[in-house]
Amino acid sequence: MAKPVEDGWWTLTFSREEAWVVHVALLDRVRTAVEAGDSSEGYPELDALTAIECGRERFDPEELTVIRRALEAYLQHAPPRDLAPGQAALRRTAAPAAPDA
């Protein structure tokens, strides 16, 4: 579960398998937006992806929401091998005061 830290940031640590599924889920959201020609909000998924790839464990509320939404969408059509780590990663994004997904 995500833990609050100062200034509204949250700490969130993924296992290697979970991080991989989060990575794929975020890229899937970007691909979907690009194919739909929807760049009106930019691609906030890329900020979250960069944070994960850099090993950062602190996320702002928007990044937490973006990760959660990406996982929720991806897990609807994910291959079986990604389901368990994806669901575990989704549970990690849960936080009592996290923005609604």
C-alpha positions in Angstrom: 0.0 0.0 0.0 1.2 3.5 -0.8 2.4 5.5 2.2 2.0 9.3 2.5 5.1 11.4 2.9 5.6 15.1 3.1 3.9 17.6 0.7 1.3 15.2 -0.6 3.8 12.7 -2.1 3.5 8.9 -1.6 6.0 6.2 -1.4 5.3 3.2 -3.5 7.7 0.2 -4.0 7.0 -2.4 -6.7 8.7 -5.8 -7.0 10.5 -6.4 -10.3 7.6 -8.3 -11.7 5.1 -5.7 -10.6 7.2 -2.9 -12.0 7.3 -4.7 -15.4 3.5 -4.9 -15.5 3.2 -1.3 -14.5 5.6 -0.4 -17.2 3.6 -2.3 -19.8 0.3 -0.8 -18.6 1.6 2.7 -18.8 3.0 2.2 -22.3 -0.3 0.6 -23.3 -2.2 3.8 -22.2 0.2 6.0 -24.1 -0.1 3.8 -27.2 -3.9 4.0 -26.9 -3.9 7.8 -26.6 -1.5 8.2 -29.5 -3.6 5.9 -31.8 -6.7 7.9 -30.8 -4.9 11.2 -31.5 -5.6 12.3 -27.9 -2.8 14.4 -26.6 -4.9 17.1 -25.1 -3.6 16.4 -21.6 -0.1 15.3 -22.8 1.0 11.9 -21.6 1.2 11.9 -17.8 1.9 8.2 -18.0 5.4 9.1 -19.3 6.2 11.0 -16.0 5.1 7.9 -14.0 7.1 5.6 -16.3 10.2 7.7 -16.0 9.9 7.7 -12.2 9.7 3.9 -12.2 12.5 3.4 -14.6 14.8 5.7 -12.5 14.0 3.7 -9.4 12.2 6.5 -7.7 9.8 5.4 -5.0 8.1 8.7 -4.4 5.1 9.7 -6.5 2.8 12.7 -6.5 -1.0 12.1 -6.3 -1.4 12.5 -10.1 1.2 9.9 -10.8 -0.4 7.5 -8.4 -3.8 8.0 -10.1 -2.2 7.5 -13.5 -0.6 4.3 -12.5 -3.8 3.0 -10.9 -5.9 3.9 -14.0 -3.3 2.3 -16.4 -3.3 -0.9 -14.3 -7.1 -1.1 -14.2 -7.4 -0.7 -18.0 -4.5 -3.1 -18.7 -5.7 -5.9 -16.4 -8.9 -6.1 -18.4 -7.0 -7.6 -21.3 -3.7 -8.6 -19.8 -2.1 -12.0 -20.6 -2.4 -14.5 -17.7 1.2 -14.1 -16.7 0.7 -10.5 -15.9 -2.5 -10.9 -13.8 -1.0 -11.8 -10.4 1.8 -9.1 -10.4 -0.6 -6.6 -12.0 -3.2 -7.1 -9.3 -0.5 -6.9 -6.6 0.7 -3.6 -8.1 -2.8 -2.3 -8.2 -3.3 -3.2 -4.5 -0.1 -1.3 -3.8 -1.5 1.9 -5.3 -4.4 1.8 -2.8 -4.1 4.5 -0.2 -6.7 5.9 2.2 -6.3 9.4 0.9 -5.3 8.7 -2.7 -7.3 10.5 -5.4 -10.2 8.5 -6.7 -9.3 6.5 -9.8 
